[in-house]
Amino acid sequence: MTDEPRSYNADLSALKIDRNKRSGPPGQWKRWLHLLWVLLPMVVYLIYLNIVKQVTPAVKVNTATVQLITGAEATVELVATGYVVAQVKADVSSKATGRLRRLNVEEGDSVRVGEVLAELENDDIRAELDLAAARLKRARADSIEASLNLSRQNRLFESGYATQEMLDAANALHLRALADVDAGIAGVKAAEVALENTIIRAPFDGTVLIKHADVGEMVAPFASALSSRGAVVTLADMKSLEVEADVSESNINKVKVGQPCEIILDAYPNMVYPGNVKKIVPTADRTRATVLTKVAFDKIDSRVLPEMSARVNFMPLTPTDTALAQPIKTVVRSALTSRNEKRVVFKVLNGLVQETPVETGRQLGDMVEITAGLEVGDEVVLAPTGGMKSGDKVDITK
């Protein structure tokens, strides 16, 4: 009987909580749970950004590379663009109206002054010339007859067989005959001029640039009719070719008459033609804020053609050693844009763009000197859109 209560008490003591036994901190699992709730949104956001970047289509862009220029290009005072223009050029037309019978030239032909370029139908003018020549012959014959009659009347008057009235009448007939001769000569000249107006001649030595009319077409001095042509050919003196370049008003003070230049045609980028400033036109274009500058070629060849686009490097008036010129970094001007009143470019890195502030120096035509912010070989976006920002994905157009 005594052992049963002891056994029962032993079982109850096993269920008793030992408050002296140490366990883990009561709030540790709460801290882990709080940290999980903080990290989980960040992880979800990063996953979302990664998915969005992969799904968002890339913007197609053109790019350019930061380049290093040395030598003569680094000593350039100013660069301007323009076009080759012939200073002696004319749209050659006829002074008469008619149908084109003959055209003796084609584009590219060289002609001499006075050479016949074309001829209009002129059979009617030739007939008028023949008629005027015949009238002149008749007037001359009449003048001979009137002269003989006047001589005869003079002899008769001196012998007393003719009156003064008869002598005066003979003299009047003689004068009228002489006047008819003068009128006949003038008529022949008028017909010759009319005939010459149907013949189109070269006004100067040059090269045919454009043929405006073909055989059988109507030609008129001022193209008064819709179906008529005003000019037959366009002629230019290839020795008078110059480059007309637009220089910004803010830089025109760097240009002087006689200043040496380098002319580079877009068609032949590896050819440099020496030149000099021939004339600065004394007026400005208010719409473009530029001043027209004419640059003459020192040496020219047959590859230079009118209307070719060209770049003109205005060299310093004082010769410099191009070998010692400090190289400069340049980038295409269209790569520059403004953000928050700062000049920036968008540099391409691993298919994404990064907004990069830059400091600029001289403007060299389409190129701008970069003094800070970029390195040679960096790839930048051309003409970036106003909404472009760092991190945008781009697809480079080849």
C-alpha angles and dihedrals in degrees: 000000000000094000098058098066091048091052090049092050090050092055092050092049089057089062094052117109114242104219091186092065111099122228137177121295109283095227101045096096090050091055091052090049091050091050090050091053090051096048097042096069090047092052091046090049093050091049089049092051091049091050092046092050090051093047098041110094117242119248113242110234141168117232140198134197127238106249135200117223124193141173119023094359090059091055094052113127095199141351125212135172129224147134137272109253132183110232091200106053134136142179099227115213138162126262090221134060119240149106117295109249102173136016115190102184142059133197111294097024117137115225137187127228111278094019114141109250100174143346133216126217103278109163091123092051091050089051090052089050091052090049092050090049091051092050089051091053091051091048091052091050090050090050091053091050091047091049092052091047091051091051091050093049090050091056092046091048091051090050092048096246096110131054128229090252091058091049092049092049091052091049091051091050090051093051091048090051091052090050090051088054091053090048090050092051090050091049091053091049091050091051091047090052091049089050092048090052088064091056115077114210133184110263092204142359108286151112128278108244103173134016109212102177139038133209111286097029123119115251124199131176094240100017090243093169124063092234096047130091123231098199130031100197140356112233128192136181103234091200089066096060115137137163118249108203129183111228120193116250090236091058102038090097087069092061123082132177109262093023112148117248142184116224117203119184118214088225091058107028093171094055119087118196117197116230146152139223106269101177142355108212106233097232137066133227104239094196094057100023091231138128121221113239123189117213120193125211116243089197127015137179139189093274092072109090133178118269094021113144115242143181119223121205110201106212125207117272090232111063114243133195102258091195090064095045113123112245116242134203116238138182133187110275094231090065091069122090138157130254121174090348091305129114110242142166130205110239118203116231121172094334094313130095127236122199106234125186114223140187117223136203132178124007111232103186108280090355129079127202114244114210098174141003103048139061131215110276096027113140116226135183118254118226096356116205121249092248097052115120139170113291097029114141115237136192112211113225111223 
